[in-house]
Amino acid sequence: MSIFASASELLAATGTELGPGPWQVVDQHRIQAFADATGDHQWIHLDAERAAAGPFGSTIAHGFLTLSLLPVLSRELYHLHHVKQILNYGLNKVRFPAPLPSGASVRATGRIAEVTRVGDAVQMVTTITVHSDAGEKPCCVADSVARIYFDEEHQ
């Protein structure tokens, strides 16, 4: 677990590899809950019988469900101390190279790609790769952008 206690430590961390974090199961219950929350009820995610005969051999998680796990998966990669506020600023690039089958486990690795000062904040771009125990290729790769506001004495 990498720990950064100041803006200057984070600014010096460009290129740092993070993780891997612990495994987390993505079961059919979670996939169903995501479908209900988003209204995306495609058969490839919910109909086990039809999906078994489909291209992946089982139901798969929504790509956006996998993406929505980034906060919880990233939380296990690094900690920031002396922070007043962290804002999710967005994503630069997102890809879903492989499907995530229902019942598979995922974990993340990361790399701090870029850290810059933006006003009184530090902007960090982290490339997060979500790996599945169901295959060789990652199921998600995303450049996550955060704005971090450290306490005044830790700028």
N, C-alpha and C positions, 0 to 999 in steps of 0.2 A: 504494500500500500504506500503510495507516494503521498507525502504531506507537504503542503506549501503554506508558510506562515506569513508571507508578505507579498506585496506586488512585485518587489525586486526579485524574490525567489521565483515567482511564477514567470516573470519576464526572462529569466535565465534558463528556464526549463524547456524551451523550444527543442523539439526532437526527442523528448523523453518518452520512452515506451511505458505503457501502463498495463497492469494486469498480468494474467487473466483474473477475472473475478469468479465468484462461485456460480455453479450451475443452478438454473431455475427451470422448473417444468412448465411447459405451455400445453395445458390439457384442453380437452374438448369443452369443458365447462367455461374456461376463460375465453375460448374462441366464440362460443355461443353468446356470452355476455357482451363481447365486443360487437358482434353482429347486431345484437339488440340495441346497444348504445348508439350505433352508427347507422342502422337501417340497411346495412350491407348483408343480405341474406342469400348470397350466391350458393348454389349447391356444392361447389368445390370446398366450401368451408363447413357446411352443416349436414349434408346428406351422406352419411357414411357408406351406405350401400352403393349409391351412384358414384361417389368419389373412389370407391375401391376399384371400379372398372374404368376410372378416368386416367388421366396422364400421370398422376403421382401415386396411385395405388392406395390412397387414403385421403381423408380430409386434411386440409392445410390451413395454417394461420393466415389471416389477412396480412398483406405486407405492412399496412399501416398499424396493425396490432404489434407486429415485430418492432416497428419504428417507435411506437408508444412506450416500449419497454426501455428505451435508452436512458431515461432518468434513473430508474431503479438499478439498471445494470451498471451505469456509470458511477453511481454512488459507491460502488464497491471497488472502484479503480483508484480514487484519490480523495484526499480531504483537503479542504481549505480552512485555515484558521484565521481569526481576526477579521472576519468578513461582516460587513453591514448588510449587504444585499447581493443576490445573484439573480440576474435576469436571463431567461432564455431569449436570445436575440434572433434565433432562427437556424436555418440549415442552408449550407451552400450546395451540397450535392448529396443525393440519396440514390442508392441502387439496391436491388433485391436479386443477387446473383443465383440464389437457389431457394426452393420452397422450404417451408418449415412445417413438417408433418405434425399433426396432433399427437400429443404425448411425448414429443421430443423435449430435450432440455437445451437451454441456451446459456451462453455466458459471453461476456464482452472482453475485448482487449482494446487498447487505445494508443494513440500517439498524439502528443501535443504538437500540432502542425504549425501553429503561429500564435504569438502573444504580442499584443501591441497596446500602447496607451491610447485611450480615446477619452479626452476630457479628464474627468476625475475617476474614470473607470479603467480597468484592464480588460481588453477583449481577448478571449481565448478561443481558438479554433481547434477542436479536438476531432481527429478522425477515429470514429468508433466502429469497430468490426464486431458483428454479432455472429458467433459461431454456434452451430448446432451439433449435437452428438449423433445426428442422423445422416451426416454427409461431410464430404471433404470441403466443399465450397461454402463460404459464409452465406448466411441467409439475409444479411443486411450490412451495408457499409454506408456510413453517413458522416458528413462533416458538420458537426454541431458547433454552433457559435453561442458563446455566453459572454455577458458583460458582468464583471465582478467589481464590486465596490468594497475595498478594504477600509478598516478603521483608519483614521487620519495618521496615527503614529506608525502604521504598517504599510504606508504607501511606498 
